[in-house]
Amino acid sequence: FTEGPIDFYKSQIQVQIIKSRQNADYKPPYTSVSACVKATWQQSGLRGPFQGLTATLVRNTPANAIYLGNFEMLKAAYCRRMQCSQADIPGWVVLCSAGLGGVTYWLSIFPVDCIKSAMQTDSIVRSERKYPDFITTAQKLWAEGGIKRFYKGFTPCIIRAAPANGVMLLTVEKVQALLKQG
């Protein structure tokens, strides 16, 4: 429940940058994250930053199971093959296992992420929303471009997935090992 609001504010600010680059006459509604938080609170109260929460939950629940499940499965397969314990896994194996886990995460849920992003970058004014709920958003995205619309931005996401997820979980594993030592 913390990722949804953080992602919402990040998305609201990012979409302003994109719109500004596409249209020189565009006037961003927020000058800062705090201005976005204030406007959202004034417009929608506590519910405001949870815009798109259903899509976030639909995305994260299976995707994190796939991501972390593949990560652990690949490490276990290495241990079986090399007849070693989890503590003996080299860093490069953790890096590669986490990277592949990250790629499977995005391969499994990218269309749902597109739905989530459309909902979170939509207007904070409920009556002005083009994408008011999960099902309507999916239908409208399909109408905008069929299956291709659900994979907009897929290539850069996949290119980023392996190194970003690899480094992240390698760091987690190394920090956990250090904490266990001392």
C-alpha positions as CSV (number, residue, x, y, z in Angstrom):
1,F,0.0,0.0,0.0
2,T,3.0,2.3,0.1
3,E,4.1,1.6,-3.5
4,G,0.8,2.7,-5.0
5,P,0.9,6.3,-3.7
6,I,4.7,6.6,-4.4
7,D,4.2,5.3,-7.9
8,F,1.2,7.6,-8.4
9,Y,3.1,10.8,-7.5
10,K,6.1,9.7,-9.6
11,S,3.9,9.0,-12.6
12,Q,2.0,12.3,-12.2
13,I,5.3,14.2,-12.3
14,Q,6.9,12.1,-15.1
15,V,3.9,12.6,-17.4
16,Q,4.3,16.3,-17.1
17,I,7.9,16.0,-18.4
18,I,6.7,14.0,-21.4
19,K,3.8,16.4,-22.2
20,S,6.2,19.4,-21.9
21,R,8.5,17.8,-24.5
22,Q,5.7,17.0,-26.8
23,N,4.0,20.4,-26.6
24,A,5.8,23.7,-25.9
25,D,2.5,25.4,-24.9
26,Y,1.8,22.8,-22.2
27,K,1.7,24.3,-18.7
28,P,2.5,21.6,-16.0
29,P,0.0,21.7,-13.2
30,Y,2.6,20.9,-10.5
31,T,5.9,22.7,-9.9
32,S,7.1,20.0,-7.4
33,V,6.1,16.7,-5.8
34,S,4.8,18.6,-2.8
35,A,2.5,20.6,-5.1
36,C,1.3,17.4,-6.6
37,V,0.6,15.9,-3.1
38,K,-1.2,19.1,-2.0
39,A,-3.4,19.3,-5.2
40,T,-4.2,15.6,-5.0
41,W,-5.2,15.9,-1.3
42,Q,-7.3,18.9,-2.0
43,Q,-9.1,17.3,-4.9
44,S,-9.5,13.7,-3.7
45,G,-8.5,13.5,0.0
46,L,-6.9,10.3,1.3
47,R,-8.2,8.3,-1.8
48,G,-6.3,10.5,-4.2
49,P,-2.8,8.8,-4.2
50,F,-4.4,5.4,-4.4
51,Q,-5.6,6.1,-8.0
52,G,-4.7,2.9,-9.9
53,L,-4.3,0.8,-6.8
54,T,-6.3,-2.1,-8.2
55,A,-4.0,-2.3,-11.2
56,T,-1.0,-2.1,-8.9
57,L,-2.2,-5.0,-6.9
58,V,-3.2,-7.0,-10.0
59,R,0.3,-6.4,-11.3
60,N,2.4,-6.9,-8.2
61,T,0.8,-10.0,-6.6
62,P,1.5,-12.5,-9.4
63,A,4.5,-10.7,-10.7
64,N,6.4,-10.6,-7.5
65,A,5.7,-14.3,-7.0
66,I,7.1,-15.0,-10.4
67,Y,10.1,-12.7,-9.9
68,L,11.2,-14.0,-6.5
69,G,10.1,-17.5,-7.3
70,N,12.3,-17.6,-10.4
71,F,15.2,-16.0,-8.6
72,E,15.1,-18.6,-5.8
73,M,14.5,-21.5,-8.3
74,L,17.6,-20.5,-10.4
75,K,19.8,-20.2,-7.3
76,A,18.5,-23.6,-6.1
77,A,19.2,-25.2,-9.5
78,Y,22.8,-23.8,-9.4
79,C,23.2,-25.3,-5.9
80,R,21.9,-28.7,-7.0
81,R,24.2,-28.7,-10.1
82,M,27.3,-27.5,-8.2
83,Q,26.4,-29.4,-5.0
84,C,26.8,-26.3,-2.8
85,S,24.8,-24.5,-0.2
86,Q,23.0,-21.2,-0.7
87,A,25.8,-19.4,1.3
88,D,28.4,-20.6,-1.3
89,I,26.6,-19.2,-4.4
90,P,29.0,-16.8,-6.2
91,G,27.8,-13.2,-6.7
92,W,27.6,-13.6,-10.5
93,V,25.1,-16.4,-10.1
94,V,23.0,-14.2,-7.8
95,L,23.3,-11.3,-10.3
96,C,22.2,-13.5,-13.2
97,S,19.4,-15.2,-11.3
98,A,18.0,-11.9,-10.1
99,G,18.4,-10.4,-13.6
100,L,16.5,-13.3,-15.2
101,G,13.9,-13.1,-12.4
102,G,13.4,-9.4,-13.3
103,V,13.0,-10.2,-17.0
104,T,10.3,-12.8,-16.2
105,Y,8.6,-10.3,-13.9
106,W,8.1,-7.8,-16.8
107,L,7.4,-10.5,-19.4
108,S,4.6,-11.8,-17.3
109,I,2.8,-8.5,-16.5
110,F,3.7,-5.7,-18.9
111,P,0.2,-5.2,-20.2
112,V,-1.1,-4.8,-16.7
113,D,1.6,-2.3,-16.0
114,C,0.4,-0.3,-19.0
115,I,-3.1,-0.3,-17.5
116,K,-1.7,0.9,-14.2
117,S,0.4,3.6,-15.7
118,A,-2.6,4.9,-17.8
119,M,-4.7,5.1,-14.6
120,Q,-2.0,6.7,-12.5
121,T,-1.1,9.4,-15.1
122,D,-4.8,10.3,-15.6
123,S,-6.4,13.4,-14.2
124,I,-6.7,13.7,-10.4
125,V,-10.2,15.2,-11.0
126,R,-12.5,12.1,-11.0
127,S,-15.0,13.6,-13.4
128,E,-12.2,14.4,-16.0
129,R,-10.7,10.9,-16.0
130,K,-10.3,9.1,-19.2
131,Y,-9.3,5.9,-17.4
132,P,-11.7,5.6,-14.4
133,D,-11.2,1.9,-13.5
134,F,-9.3,-1.2,-14.5
135,I,-11.7,-2.8,-17.0
136,T,-12.6,0.5,-18.7
137,T,-8.9,1.4,-19.0
138,A,-8.1,-2.0,-20.6
139,Q,-11.0,-1.5,-23.0
140,K,-9.9,2.0,-23.9
141,L,-6.3,1.0,-24.4
142,W,-7.4,-1.8,-26.7
143,A,-9.4,0.7,-28.7
144,E,-6.4,3.0,-28.9
145,G,-4.1,0.5,-30.5
146,G,-5.0,-3.1,-30.0
147,I,-2.4,-5.4,-28.5
148,K,0.5,-3.1,-29.5
149,R,-0.9,-0.4,-27.1
150,F,-0.3,-2.8,-24.2
151,Y,3.4,-3.1,-25.0
152,K,4.3,0.6,-25.5
153,G,7.7,1.0,-23.8
154,F,8.3,-2.7,-23.5
155,T,11.8,-2.8,-25.1
156,P,13.5,-0.2,-22.8
157,C,11.8,-1.9,-19.9
158,I,13.2,-5.3,-20.7
159,I,16.7,-3.9,-21.4
160,R,16.7,-2.3,-18.0
161,A,15.2,-5.2,-16.2
162,A,18.1,-7.6,-16.1
163,P,20.8,-5.2,-14.8
164,A,18.5,-3.3,-12.4
165,N,17.0,-6.4,-10.8
166,G,20.3,-8.2,-10.8
167,V,22.1,-5.4,-8.9
168,M,19.2,-4.9,-6.6
169,L,18.9,-8.5,-5.3
170,L,22.7,-9.0,-5.3
171,T,22.9,-6.0,-3.0
172,V,20.1,-7.4,-0.8
173,E,21.9,-10.7,-0.5
174,K,25.3,-9.1,0.3
175,V,23.7,-6.8,3.0
176,Q,21.9,-9.8,4.5
177,A,25.2,-11.8,4.6
178,L,27.0,-8.8,6.3
179,L,24.2,-8.5,8.9
180,K,24.3,-12.2,9.7
181,Q,28.1,-11.9,10.4
182,G,28.0,-9.1,12.7
